[in-house]
Amino acid sequence: MTRPDLDELVRTAEEIYATRLKAVLEPEHMGEFVVIEPESGDYFLGRTLSEAGRAARRSHPDRLTHTMRVGHKAALHFGMYVR
């Protein structure tokens, strides 16, 4: 898949989250992971990244997905906490 195709996949998934899922998921699933399959609009929740990813692969084994964390700007944060 080319970079423009990946950019479109991410844009579509983030649009689905913003317009269809945010209001539904954030009240009850804050901090959980959501994997969105942009072609179908299907989404899969999990308390862990692995849990959500496995659910998505079971339903759509040959499609690319986009992972987000409900209520956060990024699915993961890398770095260390310094006081």
C-alpha angles and dihedrals in degrees: 000000000000125000094254089052091051091047089053092048091053093044092050093047092048090049090052089051094048097045104032112016111032097075092043099045106035098067094055108018106041111160096014121120122254122195114199125200100204099199094060099021089233116149135194128203130207139165086229133038090242093052094052092043094052091052091051093048092050091056099035109020095165101043132087117240138191123229125211136168114239110251096004135099093228134032092223137018121210121197141066132282114240124187 
